[in-house]
Amino acid sequence: MKADRPTAGGGRQYHIETGPGDLAERCILVGSPERAELIATELFEKSRKVGDHRGLRSFTGQYGGVPMSVVTTGMGSASTGIVLPEAVRTGARAFIRVGTCAALWSEVELGDAAICTAAVRLDGASENWAPIEYPAAAHWRVVAALHDAAECLRLPFHAGIGVTTTCFNEGQARPDDNDYIPPRILAMHEELVQRGALFYSMEEATLFVWCSTHGGYPCGAVDAVIGNRIRNTFRVGGEKNAALIACEALARLRL
């Protein structure tokens, strides 16, 4: 093996341990292995596990007769940037992230879906692939498919710009255990709210920039809203609805 292209042997990828052809062209990305299992068991038909290493579980099955996979990326930009090329090498060609987020609009309800049209690049990883001036934008056809899927399913959703951060806590202007928020981050948070950003999360910008700079792979994202930072409310829920929107959108997408 070569150090600049590590593998697990036998054609399997070093981190996610999927092999050639294990993944379908249409691929859902999730942060947690539990969410991957939920999608594989409750939304896919004929699903089978094709990778399980370092908590990065992958499944391939069908949604409405359309071949589809779900791959765990782990949390944050660094892990996402590792998983994406390995997913492409083993068959994936279009991506929709299904995650969770914290809304920055007061009218957004917990459990709603948030469709990301573009993202503010505070993720760090994407600067390895393009200068900071390069936009992090979802593919317009994927955004349209997500919008149509949510409307068809009659599920509540919002669409707008996400903010991708490297840090879940202070990076998203949450106080530390001493109730301190660095003033520069608080100022940025207030500006992002005033400028109409829809939500905080930790993967969108990474996904969008990698896909557009590494082959133009169609990509998008839909998150379940589990927090509202304006109201300061939090409740986990809505993940299955977000996943259903993503599955329906991928099934409609022409590749």
Number of C-alpha atoms within 10 A of each C-alpha: 8 6 6 6 8 12 17 14 11 9 13 19 22 17 19 27 24 27 21 14 14 22 27 23 20 27 28 29 28 28 23 18 19 13 21 24 20 14 25 24 15 11 17 24 18 13 21 16 16 20 23 17 13 11 16 21 25 30 28 24 24 20 21 13 11 16 20 25 31 33 32 29 29 21 17 22 24 18 18 23 18 15 20 21 15 20 29 22 18 21 19 24 20 23 29 29 27 32 27 26 24 26 30 25 18 12 11 22 18 20 24 21 29 29 30 25 23 25 29 19 26 20 23 16 22 23 16 11 14 15 9 14 8 13 16 26 22 26 21 14 15 24 24 16 21 30 19 16 21 24 13 11 12 10 15 15 23 20 17 14 23 31 26 28 25 20 16 15 12 16 21 23 21 18 14 11 7 6 7 12 18 13 10 9 15 18 12 14 20 12 12 19 16 11 10 13 20 25 30 28 24 28 33 37 30 28 28 28 25 25 25 19 13 12 10 14 19 21 28 32 29 31 30 26 29 23 24 22 19 14 14 11 13 14 11 12 16 18 23 17 22 29 27 21 30 30 29 20 24 28 19 15 16 11 10
